[in-house]
Amino acid sequence: MASCFQQPAVNDDTTILFSTSSDSPEVESYTLSPPSSSSTFQLYRFPPQTVAHQYSSKTAGYTVSVRNLSYTIHQSRWPWNKNPNEPKPPIINILKSVSFVARSSEILAVVGPSGTGKSTLLRIISGRVRDQDFDPKSISLNGCAVTSPTQLKKKCGFVAQEDDLLPLLTVKETLMFSAKFRLKEMTSQEREERVEILMQELGLAHVADSFVGDREEEDRNHIRGRISGGERKRVSIGVDMIHDPPILLLDEPTSGLDSTSALQVMELLSSMAILKQRTILVSIHQPSYRILQYITNLLILSRGSVVHNGSLESLEDAIVNKLGLKIPVQLNALEFSMEVISTLEDQYSSSKARYNLSDNIREKEDAEAELMQANYLMCQLESNSAEKPQSLNSLFEILVLCERFWKVIYRTKQLLLARTMQALVGGFGLGSVYIKVRNNDGGGGVAERLGLFAFSLSFLLSSTVEALPIYLQERRVLMKEASRGAYRVSSYMIANTIVFLPFLFSVAILFSVPVYWLVGLNPSFLAFAFFTFVVWLIVLMASSLVLFLSAVSPDFISGNSLICTVLGAFFLFSGYFIPKECVPKYWIFMYYVSLYRYPLDSLLVNEYWSVRGDCLVYHQQQQHYCLLTGNDVLKSRGLEKDTRWLNVGIMVGFFVFYRVLCWIILVRRVSKTTI
């Protein structure tokens, strides 16, 4: 007996869905997208009987059976509320004993008002749920009970309602990166061919080199020329289809689209279901009449319970013959069912109580139970003898992520321009303010140099906040891709570090060169090189801190406030404003964890250590009498030893520490995400 979890055999030479012409009289063409200047891609709509004959000899696809699926949320009381007499928080029933069967080559639409559990149902079926919340007795594939969400993730492609895409990648690049992550066993040429064929199937070949873009950004900045909302939705579908999953689930695929784009998406899904024998489930609010013709069966939910499970014709029969209602001419049966859903729910409940289950559904469940009983031992054997998944090629993942990071950074003109201008303006601005600070003026320029170093630290550490929106945008893409096994979080962190090292080093050079030589700091080249190195470590520490805080922040406003608060606290306890001896004992730990303290000490030692025996200030009347030496400056700051490289080690430790913390938080988030 063939394995019920085995990938159904489907030949690769399937009929081409799209073409640039419609000369064949056997097919009907339909334009999938607005015509471009070069070509128009058309969908071939094959007669159902032809497709059925074509696949009649092939292995059947996957049948998803759901029986008595329930899902509840246990609300927790506030942790400080210890009152034992307080009533227990209520239990919210999201889904209540949901049962249905979804078959290959068909589209099952989950319909119902908002808040009925449509998205929750799809996330559970696709395996986007925690292990402790998963019921192993409720879902089966081809008669084999699914024991963990991981099994569902391997077989199901899930397209969320939000299009989690990187806006600065083109359509082809987005699909190519997805292919590299999900199809590591293929060669570069095979992945290229897979992407080209998929773009043809999705009707995206004419926008292959167009940027994906972001809808909100386009509306806010009046940017045009990027792909449309319908095309962006098809790109999202393609990202989750690249590894050819036999089961495809889409949460509100027509949400936010105009009627034409929504129709195009549903036509595309219908063709994929028939020609590739995919099992497709979609959640949808109130589809138009033209969309309904592509939906095979409807699962209508109301307050988490099933009120109808069957075709549109059976729904119309239930409304007219069982409820005795007349459907208005201007509405279809599904639209009218939303208006009488309470009545329909009462009728369905009473019918279910009277007959336990309708004859049709009961026959299907009995047949499914027999199949599960027959395949039970085989399923257990397969589960025990299954090979462990191959280890991911970390080096390959890192290289691909580095390539993608670099493309995004290079194309983020605002980030490049902002960092470049900040470094140049900051360097030349500070250099012009402190230009040629001389040792024989007053206090020897010590206070001016200390102020220069302190302000430079504050400027450099706070200049990395503009990267927060980019990190927040990438975080959701990371959650989606890492949770689906595209790559490891560690590979992401390593690639991020590798790409930002040279980028931030260039920022350090652009800042250090003008400020160092305009101010006239220690003329030694080694001192200048160390100054540049410390500036580089400063921006690296700041980048790690922002990356860590972006992992714990829910949004930009919270993240920006958190960054400003943390940096302000670090600056206060840097030793510049309050000496260590004056810091209260309960705040002394802040002095040691401050990111400002160690680079500030390093810059001072670097400036005065080589001249610690030289006189910086002479007595005005007695020129041979020295008032201040370099050693005096260092002693006044408690720097009697050369601690430069010790401080460098601590700064490198901060850089690594915050990235490790970020990695831990992201791993935890990925393990719990349901994206």
C-alpha angles and dihedrals in degrees: 000000000000118000113265091214092049117115108260112247112251121169117239093225094076120156114282111249100197136046139163093237138044103208095129112097091205097071138054117228127217126184109238098193141011109290115262125214092261110035148350121225118215134198119232110222106203123199109261093233091056092052092045090053091047093056100032092102097045131092114276119251128237125305114204113207121190121187127184095337113181131176128188136182119218109209113216124218122237110284092234092053103096097160106132091198091060109110116251115262113263122261112234115213107212096172126021120198096318114187130177144128125235118194135197120269089028138097117225113195119204106209135180145109121298114287097027095117101260096136092041091053093052093046092053093048091048092051095250093137136092118267093242090055095050121100109210092197098059106062130051135174116214089341096310115118114238109230101185140020089244091071090055093047090057093053102034132071112205124200111193123212092250117069101233099193135136104251096208095060122086122240093257093046091051092053093041093054089048089051092050091052098042100034103045092146092063126086121246091256093050091050090048091053092047091053093047092051092046092051089052091050092048094045092240102118093101091056096039093121097040121105116253091226129183123270096216093047092050093051092045097047097029091239116167135175097069126109121293127250093260092050091048089053090051090051089054089051090049093052090059094040097052093095090046101241114197092220122051124188122188125190110212096332091177096047113126094009128117119245094264095050091045090052091049092053093050092047089052092051092048092053092048092049093053102037098039097033092236124165106230128191121182134179114219137166111216112340119202122248092260091054093049092066089069095050115090101189137010127218107193117195129195120183090341096308130105114250097170136015116178146052128326090254092056089049091052090048091051092051096045104034104027101033095031093225129140118230111226116243094239093055133064122225094262095050091048091048089062089059094049097032093125091055090044090051092052091049093048092048094050092046091050092048091050098046099021086226133000113268093247095051092041092054090050092050093047090052090047091050091052091049092049090050091050094048098039097098092043091051091051091049092050092048092052097043098041114128119244113255114264116257114260118255097247095184092053091048092050092050093049092046090049089054092050093045091052093050091051094047093045092050095045092090093175091058094046093045094044094049093045094047093044092052095045097040091043093048097046093038095053091041091054092049095049096031114162098348101194127211096224095060112101107296095012095261091285096128091045093052092046090051090048092052093046094048091045090054092050091046095048096044094048094044093077096065092094089070090065096087090051092051091048091050092048092046094070091047088049092050091052098045099039093047089055094052097254092133142334124271088233090059089052093051094047092048091048090052094047093051097044095048096074093034093056091041089061088050090052092052093048089054100039101049099060099036095046099050098034092054092044100232124173103329094215113114090219089055090051091049091051091047090054090046092053091048088052091052090049094057090042091054090047091050091051091048092051091046091051094047091047088058092056099036119092095208144355097271093053092043094049092049091047093050093050092048094049095045091047091053092047091050093049092055096040092104093249096099101023122029117229091251091059097048112108113249093242089057098042092101089066089061091059097043096044113121089210100058101066100046090044091055091044093053092049093049090046091053100046109022095084091047098038090120094046123096113244100180127029128197111266095229099029105046092182091058113089119213100180134021132184089254090056090055092052094046091052087060094044092251103134094144133052099257097162098115093039088056090047089055091050092049091050087049091054090049092053094038096058091046091051089050089050090050092051093050093046092049089052092047092048091051090055101037122115096192 
